[in-house]
Amino acid sequence: MLIGIIADTHDNLIPTRKAIELFNNKKVEYVIHAGDYTSPFTLKLFKKLNCKYVGIFGNNDGDKLLLLERSEGNIHNQPYIFSLNNKKIIVLHEHHVVDALADSGHFDLVIYGHTHKPDIRKVKNTLIVNPGEAGTWLYGKSTVALADLDKMEAEIIEL
């Protein structure tokens, strides 16, 4: 099962649109957003996805009630824990406990954002993925990740 992972869109519509086009072209079956949409108007683009998406609130997400409403319940408080393709996934925004969560062995996939820096690595049998920043505001490079849940491998894609 191929999934798309995105974070830190920060209202930048052009790269967010490119990410959604990429996810649709790659026929991902699910998209996960690791926080910092920022404003509710960004969510209009996510309606163009050809698959389901979920996400979490980040530290820069302002009007959480309107974000929740516009996402039709797809945005959650963090950490958000769920299973997909028989894999236990935890999604959070900040990075402080990522290694401890992976080291615990309770999760197959740990997804985070906030640092705006891409990160793919394994701790024991747990895959850790930070897709970097889609919004380009800090480092000027728009990135997302694709993860194969059958192989438990991921790659960073520059938009």
Helices and strands as residue ranges (DSSP letters): E 2-6, H 13-25, E 30-33, G 40-42, H 43-46, E 52-56, H 64-70, E 75-76, E 80-84, E 87-91, H 98-104, E 109-111, E 119-123, E 126-130, E 143-148, E 153-158
